[in-house]
Amino acid sequence: MATTADSGNSGNHSISEWRSIVTLIVFVITNVVVLFPFHIPFYVPRWLHNGFLDALSSMRIISPRHQNGKTNLSWVRLRLSMNIVTAPVIADLFLLAIQAIGRDEIKQGTVGADHIHPIDIMVFFITLAYIAISIDASGLIRYLAFRVLQWGGKVGHRLFFYLYLFFFGIGSFVGNDPIILSGTAFLAYMTRVSSNIVHPRAWIYTQFAVANIASAILVSSNPTNLVLAGAFKIRFIDYTANMVVPVIITAIVLFPFLLYIVFASESLIPVEIKMHELPEEAKGKKPVNPNIPNARGTAEQQEDEPGEQGKLLSLEEIMNPFLDKRGAGFGAAIMALALISVLSLNAASSSLPGGVVLQVYWVTLPAAFIMLVWDLSFGWLHRNETREIAREGREQVEQAKAEQARIQREEMELAVFQGGEEVVTVAGNDAPGVGSDSEFVKSQSTTTDEKKEASTEKDTPTTEVVAKSSNPDQRTLSSIARDAYRWSQETFPTATAVLSHLPYALIPFAFAMFILVQALVTKGWVEVFANGWDHWVTKTGTVGAIGGMGFLSVILCNFSGTNIGTTILLSRIIQQWLRIHDLNGIPISNRTYYATIYSMALGVNYGAFSTAISASLAGLLWRDILAKKHIHVRRLDFARVNLPIIAIAMSVGCAVLIGEIYIIRNDQPFDLASVLD
């Protein structure tokens, strides 16, 4: 059996070397941190902290800091977030510092190696994500969900079925992120305004599961699919042809299990859904663009309040949806043309002479640019209207805040008066230094305890308050940036909303994980894992390859840096497994090869709805959106609800894949050179 491999991509280091051991430990710790993020407190001298802020203030970068009083504390407590972005980056920097990785690992983890090109993958996914999120920002997905709600009516099981089909159909076309962005908020509103849906569990968990199941069909729907297809030179059309049957049958079989077993309670999916009625005056209102800041005035804050008023505003949000018909139509056309062009380009690239490799982002990058130009142009042409809507809404919010402050002030004055103090209001501008709205409190009596307390405060230097007020008119870089962002929201609402929702966290996370996995490759650990996989497949055959890889990929999604990190790691392991067989001249059958690849594809997509919310970036987004709607998903509940769902989905998907592999594949040796060259 080979112990090393060509191209410098396998184990040319002993795994017993201390740097190799540290690399593995750092990789494991990094993935644990991604699973359980936390903060590290650290302290800096107060003089250094204040001096730094004062320096920024003197350079007009930030506003002058406020001194709330003297303090005896000599240190300032700060916190370093260890999460899905910072942990992998810090891990890479640490390995670089101890020389466990170097220039080669960084280059291979960013530019690419073994047919995995991170930069190309990120450009492709981000540009396609812009088009998909732009379609979502046009209101199309929420409007279609509203139409589905109308078709389903008040029959609970029928509505559940219609929404299930809707999320699956849309998710297979645009991916899971737009479904998470709009569908999650829609379901949160819908379940809230229903009087007999006790808990939204059935609706939100089903939506999350079916969105991730649907994302397994097209390569473009999930970055995990992009990594897998690139690593094994799979044409996009071939990937879809092999995945569409297991995925569709999974969706068909899963639905009755969800409806009649997992969520069988009447309190979750009622036979008849009782919805609050929308008043006639609300039905006649013109829907406003939710991308415009303060577009709904105070309604945005009031809809989160408990009571009938909040439910009425939530009902208005789903029953009177905004739709930009031209933007939705243009975006859908651009998406369709981009996907068709990508499939055609990818299918034709293998037959081009001279070894020319056409990159699919050559299609999505100009398509995203065209979509961006459309969003900017449409915003500029309608800037007067959107700015007016934003101004009116902002005035309503400011008036509401002023009224609330006035009520609180009156309540305070009343409490002070009832407590034995007289409130004296000085009106007019006669008194020097006192404005027309100034007030002061004159105490009528002072108890002995109060005198002692006052004396104590007088002797304590830390209670002396010397407020340093900043000039509200002073312009700083931060205030200019804040105003520029608000201007952009009011002038280009759709483009700004889309750009703010792009999955930027994916970029540093993915690159850092590529580098970490490449470190495992060069330190010999991937070869060890590949040998272990080879022993398993040798003993269990094709069926064992499907079951083992399906199980392994789902488990690792929860413990190996989300499903993206899992796909990167498993792709390297399978590549090394192929390289071992190629060097030893031992063939791998077509059935075993394709069984391994496509069972991994099932696992890394389905693994998003397994036991950990951090198994996918979509899961983190889903949780955050629900939290904003006051639906808090706990880790234990996420695992408990999803365990039967993932068990059913993976069992069905793997069973169908076994049948498919044995029908369309044979036991002839697979051409390893076609992947490893």
MONORCOR-V65264 format. One record per backbone hydrogen bond with DSSP energy under -0.5 kcal/mol. CO is the residue of the C=O (numbers start at 1). NH is the residue of the N-H. If there is no record, write none. Layout:
BEGIN
co nh
CO NH
CO NH
END
This chain:
BEGIN
co nh
5 8
6 9
10 12
14 17
17 21
18 22
19 23
20 24
21 25
22 26
23 27
24 28
25 29
26 30
27 31
28 32
29 33
30 34
31 35
32 36
38 82
39 41
40 80
42 78
44 76
45 49
46 50
47 51
48 52
49 53
50 54
51 55
52 56
53 57
54 58
55 59
56 61
56 62
57 60
60 477
61 478
65 67
66 68
74 46
76 44
76 78
78 42
79 81
80 40
81 83
82 38
83 87
85 89
86 90
87 91
88 92
89 93
90 94
91 95
92 96
93 97
94 98
95 100
95 101
96 99
102 106
103 107
104 108
105 109
106 110
107 110
107 111
107 112
110 119
113 116
115 117
116 113
116 118
117 121
118 122
119 123
120 124
121 125
122 126
123 127
124 128
125 129
126 130
127 131
128 132
129 133
130 134
131 135
132 136
133 137
134 138
135 140
136 139
138 324
139 143
140 144
141 145
142 146
143 147
144 148
145 149
146 150
147 151
148 152
149 153
152 155
154 156
154 273
155 159
156 160
157 161
158 162
159 163
160 164
161 165
162 166
163 167
164 168
165 169
166 170
167 171
168 172
169 173
170 173
170 174
171 175
175 179
176 180
177 181
178 182
178 183
179 183
179 184
180 184
181 185
182 186
183 187
184 188
185 189
186 190
187 191
188 192
189 193
190 194
193 276
196 198
199 202
200 204
201 205
202 206
203 207
204 208
205 209
206 210
207 211
208 212
209 213
210 214
211 215
213 216
214 217
218 221
219 222
221 176
222 225
222 226
223 227
224 228
225 229
226 230
227 231
228 232
229 234
230 233
233 235
235 239
236 240
237 241
238 242
239 243
240 244
243 247
244 248
245 249
246 250
247 251
248 252
249 253
250 254
251 255
252 256
253 257
254 258
255 259
256 260
257 261
257 262
258 263
261 264
265 268
265 269
267 198
267 199
271 156
272 274
273 275
274 195
274 196
277 279
279 283
280 284
282 285
285 287
288 290
289 292
292 295
294 297
296 299
297 300
298 301
298 302
299 303
301 304
302 305
307 311
308 312
309 313
310 314
311 315
312 316
313 317
314 318
315 319
316 320
323 325
324 328
325 329
326 330
327 331
328 332
329 333
330 334
331 335
332 336
333 337
334 338
335 339
336 340
337 341
338 342
339 343
340 344
341 345
342 346
343 347
344 348
345 349
346 350
348 351
349 352
352 355
353 356
356 358
359 362
360 363
360 364
361 365
363 367
364 368
365 369
366 370
367 371
368 372
369 373
370 374
371 375
372 376
373 377
374 378
375 379
376 380
377 381
378 382
380 383
382 386
383 387
384 388
385 389
386 390
387 391
388 392
389 393
390 394
391 395
392 396
393 397
394 398
395 399
396 400
397 401
398 402
399 403
400 404
401 405
402 406
403 407
404 408
405 409
406 410
407 411
408 412
409 413
410 414
411 415
412 416
413 417
414 418
415 419
416 421
417 420
420 444
421 423
422 424
422 442
423 425
424 426
424 440
425 427
431 434
435 438
438 426
440 424
440 442
441 443
442 422
447 451
448 452
449 453
450 454
451 455
452 456
453 457
454 458
455 459
456 460
457 460
459 461
460 463
461 464
464 70
464 466
467 469
470 472
471 474
476 480
477 481
478 482
479 483
480 484
481 485
482 486
483 487
484 488
485 489
486 490
487 491
488 492
492 496
493 497
494 498
495 499
496 500
497 501
498 501
498 502
499 502
502 504
503 506
504 507
504 508
505 509
506 510
507 511
508 512
509 513
510 514
511 515
512 516
513 517
514 518
515 519
516 520
517 521
518 522
519 523
520 525
520 526
521 524
522 12
524 528
525 529
526 530
527 531
528 532
529 533
530 534
531 535
532 536
533 537
534 538
535 539
536 540
537 541
540 544
541 545
542 546
543 547
544 548
545 549
546 550
547 551
548 552
549 553
550 554
551 555
552 556
553 557
554 558
555 558
555 559
556 559
556 560
557 562
561 565
562 566
563 567
564 568
565 569
566 570
567 571
568 572
569 573
570 574
571 575
572 576
573 577
574 578
575 579
576 580
577 581
578 582
579 583
580 584
581 585
581 586
585 587
588 670
589 593
590 594
591 595
592 596
593 597
594 598
595 599
596 600
597 601
598 602
599 603
600 604
601 605
602 606
603 607
605 608
606 609
607 610
608 610
612 615
613 616
615 563
616 620
617 621
618 622
619 623
620 624
621 625
622 626
623 627
624 628
625 629
626 629
626 631
627 630
630 632
631 633
632 634
634 638
635 639
636 640
637 641
638 642
639 643
640 644
641 645
642 646
643 647
644 648
645 649
646 650
647 651
648 652
649 653
650 654
651 655
652 656
653 657
654 658
655 659
656 660
657 661
658 662
659 663
660 664
661 665
666 591
668 590
670 672
671 674
672 675
672 676
673 677
END
